[in-house]
Each structure stands twice: as C-alpha cells, then as structure tokens.
C-alpha cells in the first residue's frame, strides 16, 4: 500500500505505509481501542469483494459472499427484507395484527407477541406514513422502512436500508472474544452499551430490545449466538427458519 507525495514539478514519490501510524487502529492513550480490536478487518477484502460498499439486496459476510443461500430478496433492500416477514398478506403494509401473527408464527406466546406488536407498530408506524396525519391503525409501510433507522445502533444498515459488510464484521472483530463466530450474552450486552449515543434514550431502549430479541431467538444450547444466525436476522431469513421449525413441530403432533 502506498501514498503519493506531490512535489513542485517533480514526479510523486511513494512510501510504504504498512506498519506505520497511518494504518494503526489502536493507541495506548485510548485503552478502549485495544479492548475492541479491529484486526479481523484487515484481511476482509481478501475474502469478500469490496466490503466497504453497502449491499442493497443481500446480506453478505466472509463466509457467504453471495448472501443467504436460497433466500429470495424479492428486489427489496436488506432492511425491507428484515421486516417483510411480518407482512403476512404481502401487500407492502404491516398492520399490528400481522406483527402479532408473525411473532406467533415464530413460536412466541400470545403475551410476548402482543407486547412486541404494541412496541413495534406504535414506535415505527408514523415514520413510514406518506402523510403527516397519524393513522390510528398503525400501519408500517415497508417501502419507507428506512425512515425508522434510529441512533445507538450498529450502523450495519445504512440510512437507505442497505447492508454494510464491514460494519457487520466489525461486530465480531470488536466483541466476539469467546469464539470468533459466536457472541455471548455478556458480549452482546457490552456491544449495546458501547453503541449508545449521548442523550439518545429512544435509541438506547430500541437497541437493547432488538439485540435482546435477537439473543432470545438465536442462541444455541451453549447460550451463544452464531454469526450466521445474526446475519439471518438482518435479512429476515432466520425468521423464516423459525416459522418452518414451528410448522414442523405442529405437523409431528399429528404423526
């Protein structure tokens, strides 16, 4: 890697900056930069083409550079795919009863499904409306879901709802200390604390609830959340897996 030095009337000289201050990601005067290392990102571009460019249609990482196998993006952004599972009649609008039905389809009990419905539709409906006038039915319009992006989050979704690969990999570089492909509850808790923006109370609450929900649905028998399960939550494919598992359980009851 080289940097050009421009001189008056002279051809630019190049210098090797590998190992110099220009590429350092940690410093002793900011201990937090050593506690949350970025070492894993240095080799990312050898595994994943152009990881700095946000992807509109697929959630990719170094293991799945083409996204989730057999997952149909339907021409939607990754953020739209994240919520489209709850659009039960596929009309582009998520009403509260559809949110409730989606949680029930994933296996949540009626109380949790009802409380989740209230929080999601009350919090995010208004931002997606085409009008300034609130809709008492609390619909969420999927085409405008990018407007619901809040502070104190991971920034894996950009402001248009695209998926940013290096941001996703950054989570595991910084916080996955127990195992490089998993995060524990304590690591997720540390992550949500680290992401807090000053005075952003709504963002703090939303981020805690979202990652708490992710841990709840995606943890394995060891209490750890696999990297690929988290990626599946980002593009909504993991919700489909849970629904399929619930359907299979119901079917087995009649065998």
Secondary structure, DSSP 8 states (H G I E B T S, - for coil): -EEEEEETTEEEEEEE-TTSGGG---BTTBTHHHHS--GGGTTHHHHSTTTTS-BSS----SS-TT-STT---TT--HHHHHHHTT-TT-SSEE-HHHHHHHHHHTT--HHHHHHHHHHHHHHHHHHH-SSSS--TT--EEGGGGGGG--SSS---B-TTS-B-HHHHHHHHHHH--SBTTEEEHHHHHHHHHHT--TT-HHHHHHHHHHHHHHHHHHB-TTSEEEHHHHHHHHTTHHHHHHHHHHHHHHHHTT-
